[in-house]
Amino acid sequence: STPFNKEELSAILKFGAEELFK
């Protein structure tokens, strides 16, 4: 599996948070 860099990880987390809390 490919490791995520900080930019990718923060983008994924931000997207996930928006999906959870919309």
PDB file as gemmi writes it, atoms N, CA and C in Angstrom:
CRYST1    1.000    1.000    1.000  90.00  90.00  90.00 P 1                      
ATOM      1  N   SER A   1       0.850  -1.204   0.000  1.00  0.00           N  
ATOM      2  CA  SER A   1       0.000   0.000   0.000  1.00  0.00           C  
ATOM      3  C   SER A   1       0.875   1.240   0.000  1.00  0.00           C  
ATOM      4  N   THR A   2       0.384   2.284  -0.610  1.00  0.00           N  
ATOM      5  CA  THR A   2       1.166   3.512  -0.696  1.00  0.00           C  
ATOM      6  C   THR A   2       0.955   4.367   0.540  1.00  0.00           C  
ATOM      7  N   PRO A   3       2.024   4.823   1.172  1.00  0.00           N  
ATOM      8  CA  PRO A   3       1.866   5.726   2.320  1.00  0.00           C  
ATOM      9  C   PRO A   3       1.358   7.094   1.870  1.00  0.00           C  
ATOM     10  N   PHE A   4       0.521   7.684   2.691  1.00  0.00           N  
ATOM     11  CA  PHE A   4       0.020   9.019   2.377  1.00  0.00           C  
ATOM     12  C   PHE A   4       1.001  10.067   2.875  1.00  0.00           C  
ATOM     13  N   ASN A   5       1.168  11.134   2.119  1.00  0.00           N  
ATOM     14  CA  ASN A   5       1.925  12.264   2.637  1.00  0.00           C  
ATOM     15  C   ASN A   5       0.981  13.171   3.427  1.00  0.00           C  
ATOM     16  N   LYS A   6       1.536  14.168   4.088  1.00  0.00           N  
ATOM     17  CA  LYS A   6       0.715  15.005   4.973  1.00  0.00           C  
ATOM     18  C   LYS A   6      -0.406  15.715   4.231  1.00  0.00           C  
ATOM     19  N   GLU A   7      -0.112  16.211   3.037  1.00  0.00           N  
ATOM     20  CA  GLU A   7      -1.144  16.924   2.275  1.00  0.00           C  
ATOM     21  C   GLU A   7      -2.300  15.995   1.922  1.00  0.00           C  
ATOM     22  N   GLU A   8      -1.978  14.788   1.458  1.00  0.00           N  
ATOM     23  CA  GLU A   8      -3.028  13.832   1.106  1.00  0.00           C  
ATOM     24  C   GLU A   8      -3.812  13.422   2.334  1.00  0.00           C  
ATOM     25  N   LEU A   9      -3.109  13.145   3.429  1.00  0.00           N  
ATOM     26  CA  LEU A   9      -3.773  12.693   4.639  1.00  0.00           C  
ATOM     27  C   LEU A   9      -4.690  13.773   5.200  1.00  0.00           C  
ATOM     28  N   SER A  10      -4.215  15.019   5.242  1.00  0.00           N  
ATOM     29  CA  SER A  10      -5.063  16.095   5.749  1.00  0.00           C  
ATOM     30  C   SER A  10      -6.276  16.319   4.853  1.00  0.00           C  
ATOM     31  N   ALA A  11      -6.103  16.190   3.543  1.00  0.00           N  
ATOM     32  CA  ALA A  11      -7.231  16.335   2.624  1.00  0.00           C  
ATOM     33  C   ALA A  11      -8.262  15.231   2.840  1.00  0.00           C  
ATOM     34  N   ILE A  12      -7.795  14.006   3.003  1.00  0.00           N  
ATOM     35  CA  ILE A  12      -8.698  12.880   3.262  1.00  0.00           C  
ATOM     36  C   ILE A  12      -9.438  13.070   4.581  1.00  0.00           C  
ATOM     37  N   LEU A  13      -8.716  13.471   5.615  1.00  0.00           N  
ATOM     38  CA  LEU A  13      -9.348  13.684   6.912  1.00  0.00           C  
ATOM     39  C   LEU A  13     -10.366  14.810   6.861  1.00  0.00           C  
ATOM     40  N   LYS A  14     -10.028  15.893   6.170  1.00  0.00           N  
ATOM     41  CA  LYS A  14     -10.951  17.012   6.042  1.00  0.00           C  
ATOM     42  C   LYS A  14     -12.217  16.582   5.307  1.00  0.00           C  
ATOM     43  N   PHE A  15     -12.050  15.866   4.201  1.00  0.00           N  
ATOM     44  CA  PHE A  15     -13.196  15.368   3.444  1.00  0.00           C  
ATOM     45  C   PHE A  15     -14.046  14.442   4.304  1.00  0.00           C  
ATOM     46  N   GLY A  16     -13.407  13.527   5.025  1.00  0.00           N  
ATOM     47  CA  GLY A  16     -14.126  12.604   5.894  1.00  0.00           C  
ATOM     48  C   GLY A  16     -14.895  13.331   6.982  1.00  0.00           C  
ATOM     49  N   ALA A  17     -14.282  14.350   7.571  1.00  0.00           N  
ATOM     50  CA  ALA A  17     -14.953  15.119   8.615  1.00  0.00           C  
ATOM     51  C   ALA A  17     -16.168  15.853   8.053  1.00  0.00           C  
ATOM     52  N   GLU A  18     -16.023  16.436   6.867  1.00  0.00           N  
ATOM     53  CA  GLU A  18     -17.157  17.121   6.235  1.00  0.00           C  
ATOM     54  C   GLU A  18     -18.291  16.151   5.945  1.00  0.00           C  
ATOM     55  N   GLU A  19     -17.967  14.948   5.504  1.00  0.00           N  
ATOM     56  CA  GLU A  19     -18.985  13.930   5.241  1.00  0.00           C  
ATOM     57  C   GLU A  19     -19.682  13.504   6.533  1.00  0.00           C  
ATOM     58  N   LEU A  20     -18.913  13.345   7.607  1.00  0.00           N  
ATOM     59  CA  LEU A  20     -19.495  12.911   8.876  1.00  0.00           C  
ATOM     60  C   LEU A  20     -20.412  13.964   9.477  1.00  0.00           C  
ATOM     61  N   PHE A  21     -20.000  15.236   9.386  1.00  0.00           N  
ATOM     62  CA  PHE A  21     -20.674  16.281  10.158  1.00  0.00           C  
ATOM     63  C   PHE A  21     -21.578  17.181   9.339  1.00  0.00           C  
ATOM     64  N   LYS A  22     -21.853  16.797   8.081  1.00  0.00           N  
ATOM     65  CA  LYS A  22     -22.735  17.639   7.263  1.00  0.00           C  
ATOM     66  C   LYS A  22     -24.206  17.489   7.658  1.00  0.00           C  
TER      67      LYS A  22                                                      
END                                                                             
